[in-house]
Amino acid sequence: MVFLEIKDNVKYISVDTNVGVITSNDSCIIIDAGGSKEDGEEILKLLSEENISPTAAIITHGHWDHFYGLLKIKEKYPTKNVTRTIKSYKISI
């Protein structure tokens, strides 16, 4: 796993599913959280190496490979906010 910078305060962590990281000073918002407890551990390790702690997590959708990493992240940061996106779809036939 590597911590890569896209631009200024926008970064990502490459796992099975990319994890977005938006930083502000020593805190961040995580976008998606990987697909396993091990992913969550690795995400926490990389954030710790950068002296960044998450203040919230946004889960883009309900597939397992986007949220199972939260199990470890929530163990370390139990009071942090987790949000999922809400979309409605209209299908015309």
Buried (B, 14 or more C-beta within 10 A) or exposed (E): BEBEEEEEEEBBBEBEBBBBBBBEEEEBBBBBBBBBBBBBBBBBEBBEEEEBBBEBBBBBEEEEBBBBBBBBBBEBBEEBEBEEEEEEEEEEE
